Amino acid sequence: MYLTLDIGGTFIKHALMDAAGSIIEKGKIPTPKTDAINHVLMGKNNPATKKQLEELKQILFSIIDNQELTNIKGIAVSCPGTIDVESGVIYNGGSFPFLHGINLVKILEDRYGKDVYVENDGKCAALAELWLGSVKDVKDSVILVLGTGVGGGIILNRKLHRGVNFSAGEVSYVMSEIDPITKEVQFVGLECSAVEMVKKISQIKQLEDSTNGKAVFEYINQQDKEAMKVFDDYCIQIASLVLNMHYILDPELIAIGGGISVQPILVERIQWAINEITKKNPLHVTKPKVVACHFQNDANLYGALYHFFTSKEK
């Protein structure tokens, strides 16, 4: 058995999995709330961020301590941030800035004496699709995970491309627009945020819960005019990103993941948006093939395990 951990903004998920990728059992624990703004303003050594790190470590320890460790061959972790997969050090930390500079591999290996491998969450989602998902039979592909921002990964010749600084595929930081005078920019991570799209529609429809994606997509699937206006604008932004990625990398497939990818209308409207853009801009000659990812909520668990296996082989 292998223990897989997915450190997310809402939950820390865990699963016992076998070598074939079957989940034997799984669970989840709420993630401690973080305060990224105070971390940046006050520095990583302030007591609040030290407390957050300790809280996160204790949750991870409680999950692992509750396992029958003699039956576990190793621990695979999916985590936000830029991950140096060679050393196990986390940089920036994404939603968990207090993890910056922390060597999670060493912390867990020293405590449990097991092999531990850590990979970025977006790249884990891409690895899950490469191993057992929508791009398993494809040589070159791009996986875009739509959530708070846009994560994912680039697959070249059936291998994850990380880049010299381990940041390849971090498309949230791609600039969609820049003011040449002020130098202020618009980032893809905000323009293509599924969370922000859901919030906008929630506010328009006066929903009590601004994070209720299920209720928002009920309006979208009913072709509500107000909801569709926001959703179509959103799909235009995604289509623009898809076209840009396609011109840069020319992959066989671009797979769309994240919680909203379970909705068939998402890929349908992205394809519609691509057609609308190319009709209005005749210089476009590429025709990207867009599909939905196979994995949704458990993608990072599968990807973390696949990263474990491929790292052990080196």
JOLINCOR-V302181 format. One record per pair of residues at least 4 apart in sequence whose ideal C-beta (glycine too) atoms are under 7 Angstrom apart, sorted by the first residue. I is the first residue (numbers start at 1). J is the second residue. If there is no record, write none. Layout:
i=(I/I)
j=(J/J)
//
This chain:
i=(1/1/1/1/1/1/2/2/2/2/2/2/2/3/3/3/3/3/3/4/4/4/4/4/4/4/5/5/5/5/5/5/5/6/6/6/6/6/6/7/7/7/7/7/8/8/8/9/9/9/10/11/11/11/11/12/12/12/12/13/13/13/14/14/14/15/15/15/15/16/16/17/17/17/17/17/17/18/18/21/21/21/21/23/29/29/32/32/32/34/34/34/35/35/36/36/36/37/38/38/39/39/39/39/40/42/44/44/44/47/48/49/49/50/51/52/52/53/53/53/54/55/56/57/57/58/59/60/61/62/64/64/67/69/72/74/74/74/74/75/75/75/76/76/76/76/76/77/77/77/77/78/78/78/78/78/78/78/79/79/79/79/79/79/80/80/80/80/80/81/81/81/81/81/81/81/81/82/82/82/82/82/83/83/83/83/83/84/84/84/84/85/85/85/87/88/88/88/88/88/89/89/90/90/90/90/91/92/92/93/93/93/93/103/104/104/105/105/105/106/107/108/108/109/109/115/117/117/117/119/119/119/119/119/120/121/121/121/122/122/122/122/122/122/123/123/123/123/124/124/124/124/124/124/125/125/125/125/125/125/125/125/125/126/126/126/126/126/126/126/127/127/127/127/127/127/128/128/128/128/128/128/128/129/129/129/129/129/129/129/129/130/130/130/130/131/131/131/132/132/133/133/133/134/134/134/134/134/135/135/135/135/135/138/138/139/139/139/140/140/140/140/140/140/141/141/141/141/141/141/142/142/142/142/142/142/143/143/143/143/143/144/144/144/144/144/144/145/145/145/145/145/146/146/146/146/146/146/146/147/147/147/147/147/148/148/149/149/149/150/150/150/150/150/152/152/153/153/154/154/154/154/155/155/156/161/162/162/163/163/171/171/172/172/172/173/173/174/175/175/175/176/176/176/176/177/177/178/178/179/179/186/186/187/188/188/189/190/191/192/192/192/193/194/194/194/195/196/197/197/197/197/198/198/198/198/199/199/200/200/201/201/201/201/201/202/202/202/202/203/204/204/205/205/205/207/207/212/213/213/213/214/216/216/217/217/218/219/219/220/220/220/220/220/221/223/224/225/227/228/229/230/231/231/232/232/233/234/235/235/235/235/236/236/237/238/238/238/239/239/239/239/239/240/240/241/242/242/242/242/242/242/243/243/243/243/243/243/244/245/245/246/246/246/246/246/247/253/253/254/254/254/255/255/255/256/256/256/256/256/256/256/257/257/257/259/260/261/261/261/261/262/264/265/266/267/267/267/267/268/269/270/270/271/271/272/273/274/274/275/276/277/277/278/293/295/295/298/299/300/301/302/303/304/305/306/307/308/309)
j=(16/18/24/71/72/73/17/72/73/74/76/305/308/14/16/64/67/72/75/14/15/17/76/301/304/305/12/14/60/63/75/77/78/12/13/78/300/301/304/12/77/78/79/80/12/13/31/31/95/148/31/28/29/30/31/28/29/31/59/26/28/301/26/27/63/23/25/26/301/24/25/21/22/23/24/301/305/22/24/131/132/302/305/298/59/63/52/55/56/52/95/96/39/48/40/95/97/41/42/48/44/49/97/98/97/46/49/98/100/51/52/53/98/54/55/56/98/57/98/102/58/59/60/61/107/62/63/64/65/66/75/112/72/112/114/114/115/116/308/108/114/116/117/304/305/307/308/104/116/118/304/119/121/124/300/301/303/304/83/90/104/118/120/121/93/94/95/96/121/90/91/92/93/94/96/99/120/91/92/120/166/167/90/118/119/120/166/88/89/91/166/119/166/311/103/103/104/105/106/118/101/103/99/100/102/104/100/97/100/97/98/99/100/107/108/118/109/116/118/110/111/112/116/114/116/312/307/308/311/123/124/303/304/307/124/125/151/300/126/145/151/152/153/169/127/153/160/169/128/299/300/303/304/307/129/143/145/151/152/257/299/300/303/130/143/152/153/155/160/303/131/153/160/303/306/307/132/133/295/299/302/303/306/133/134/135/143/255/293/294/295/135/136/155/158/136/302/306/136/302/293/294/295/255/291/292/293/294/141/143/155/253/255/252/253/157/158/252/155/156/157/249/251/252/155/251/252/253/254/255/152/154/245/249/251/254/152/153/255/257/293/150/152/171/254/256/257/150/151/152/257/258/150/192/194/256/258/260/261/151/194/195/258/259/193/195/172/189/193/171/172/188/189/192/169/171/160/169/161/168/169/249/159/160/161/168/166/168/167/168/188/241/187/188/189/187/189/188/185/186/187/186/187/188/191/185/186/183/185/183/184/190/191/191/192/241/193/196/237/237/238/241/197/198/258/260/199/200/201/230/231/234/202/211/213/216/203/210/204/230/205/216/219/227/230/207/210/212/216/210/226/230/219/226/227/212/215/216/217/259/260/218/220/227/221/263/222/224/227/224/227/228/231/265/265/228/228/229/231/232/233/234/235/269/236/269/237/238/239/269/270/273/240/273/241/242/270/273/243/270/273/274/277/244/277/245/246/254/270/274/288/290/247/274/277/284/286/288/248/249/254/250/251/254/286/288/286/289/291/288/289/290/291/292/293/261/266/267/270/290/292/293/261/293/299/296/266/266/292/293/296/296/268/269/270/271/290/291/292/272/273/274/290/275/290/276/277/278/288/279/280/281/284/284/299/299/302/302/303/304/305/306/307/308/309/310/311/312/313)
//
